[in-house]
Amino acid sequence: MSVFYAQIRFRGSREWLTVAKAESKRSAFEYATAAFRQSRDDDGRAPIEVRVLAPQTGPPGAGAPSSA
């Protein structure tokens, strides 16, 4: 079973914020889209980017996004 991570990023930040974890890429994209539309940073600004990631195969922890 694959796990996909929905992430958004705000202007001025180098870090991606994980907003959801899903079992399908489509579901993760839907979560990411909803978060992109509804989320605001402390200054009231909307995110500037959205992405969906799947962990890469490799050593434990490789490719797993942080929940910064």
N, C-alpha and C positions, 0 to 999 in steps of 0.2 A: 504494500500500500504506500503510495506517495503522499507526501505532505507538501502543500504549497503555502507560501507566506505572502500575505498582502501587505504592502508597505507604502507609506507616503513620505514626502520630504517637503519641508517648509523653506522658503527663501531665507538665505543667510545661515542655514544649517548644513553641515556636511554629513550629518547622520540621518539614516532612514529610520522611521518609526514603524514597527510592526503593529498593524491594527487588527489582524486576524490570521488564523491558521485554518486551512481547509483541506479536504481530501481530494478535491478536483481543482484543476486550474481555472475552470469556468467559475466555480463558486468563489475562489480566491479573488478573481478579477471583479466579480460582483461586489464583494466586500470592499475591495480597494476603491472601486468607483464610488460606492456610497460614502466611504470615509473621505474621499477626495472632495465630494460635493458638500459634506456636512461639517467637516473639521475646520477649526480655526486655531491659530497660535495665540499666545498671550496678548499680542497686539491686534487681534481680530482679523489677521490675514489668512487667506485660504492657502492650502498647499500648492506647490508649483509642479510637483511630479508625483507619479504613481507607478508602481511596478509590482510584478508577481514573481516570486522566486521559488525554485525547488532546490533543496539541498543537493550539493554535488556528491558523488560517491568518492570516498576517500577515508582518511582516518576519522575516528569519532570526533564530531564537532566541526568537521570541515564543511564549509558552505552554509552552515546554519546561521541565519541572520540574528543579530542581537536585538533585543527589545529596548533599545536606548531611549 
